Amino acid sequence: MVISIASDHAGFEQKQQLAAYLRQAGHTVCDQGPADDTRVDYPDFAEVVARDVATGAAEFGVLVCGTGIGMAMAADKVDGVRAANIVRPDFAALCRQHNNANVITLSGRFVTLEENERILDAFLGASFEGGRHSDRVRKIMELQ
């Protein structure tokens, strides 16, 4: 699976560790930056990952900032992206199953690395259920 990943300065350390975790799991990881923990503006990096997903260059996106909230708000502005800020593994599975989320945003300050690894496993291991959820996802996408 091809996964595009990025962070801001607050999520940089976990982004590095999560990218390595994903590679070790056999995924192809496109690290879209930043290259260090110098202060940056998260919307710039959220856009790059969101566009990777929207254009099909990556199947999924992973974004890490202090809370994950700003990254989700920025990524969701890109047509074709359904980003969700997730802090629990069960919510990660549900955002895939019910909402067909294709970008997950994580907190690098308030969620441990181990929990974010469990969250990613749940997100990547779940599949969209379709059915009654398909019409709802279509309606979400029509809002753009």
N, C-alpha and C positions, 0 to 999 in steps of 0.2 A: 504494500500500500504506500502511496506517495503522500507525505504529510508536510505541509508548509508550517513553519513555526517562527515566531518572533516574540519580542518582549519590549518593555521599556527598561529604564535603569533599575526600577524597583523589582522587576521580575527577571532580570538578567541571570542571576545565579541559578535560579530554578530552571530557566529556559535551557541553559547549558546542560544541566543534569537530566532534564526531561528529554532533550534531543538525544543524548547518549542512551538513555533508557529505551527510547523508541527504536533507535538503530540496533541495539542489542536484541530487541524483539523481532528484528528482521524487516523493519520498515525503511523505506527510502525517505530521508529527512532533508528538506530544503530549508536551511537556516537563513532567514531573511533579516537577521540582525536584531539588535545592534552588535557590534564587535566587542564592546566592553560596557562597563556600568556607568559611563559618563551620562549625565542627564540628557534625556531626549524627549521628544513629544510623541506620546503613544499613538495618536491618530495616524502618523506617518507610517508606522510599522503595521498597524492594524489594516490599513488600506492595502499594503503589498500582499499580505497573507490572504485577505479577502478576495483580492483580484486573482490570485493564484487559484483559489477554489472556484470562483465564478467562471473563470475561463477554462477550467478543466486541467490546468497545469498540476494541480494537486487534488486528491480526493477529499482531504479534510484539512482544516486549519487548526492550529493551537496557538493561543495568544496568552501571554503571562504579563500581568502588571501588578501593582500593589494589591488591588482588590479584584481585578478582572472586569469591573463594571465599565470603566471608560473604554476598554478595548472592545467590549461587546457592543456598546453604543456606536462606536466608530465603524466596526466591521459590518454591522447591520445596515449601514447606509449604502453599501455596495449591492447593486441588483444581483439577485441570485443567491445571496448569503442569508443563512439563518443561524445567527450566532447566539449562544446561550452562556451566561455566566454561571458556573457550576461550582458548588462547594461540597457536594456529597456524591458518592458513587451511584446511589439509586436514582438521583436526579439526572445524572449523566446518561444512564441507560434510558430513562424516560424521555429525555430530550431527543434522543435518536429515534426511539420507538414511536412516539406520538407526534413529534414536531419535525422529524427528518432534519435535525440540526446538522450542519456541515462544518461549523466552526465552534470550537469550545474555548471559552476564556476562563483563566484560572487566576487565583490569588497567590502571589508569591510572598506576601507578607503575613497572611492570616491562616494559611493552610500549609501543613507540613509537606515536604517533598514526598514522603511515603503515601500520604493521603491523595496527593495529586497524581501519583502513579496509579493508585487504585481507581481514581476518577477516570483517568485516560483509558485504563483497561476496560472499564465498564462502557465508556463512550464508544471505543473502537470495536468492542465485542458485541454491541447491540445493533439491530437492524430495524429499519423503518417497517412498521406493521401494515401500513397502507389502510385499506378499508375505510372506515368512517373518518380516519385521520387524514386521508388524502384530500377530501373536500376542504377541510380546515386549513391544511397547509396551502392549498391553492388560494384560498381566500386571504391568507396572510401575504402571499406573494403578490396578489393583485393590489394590495395596499401601496405597493411601490409605485 
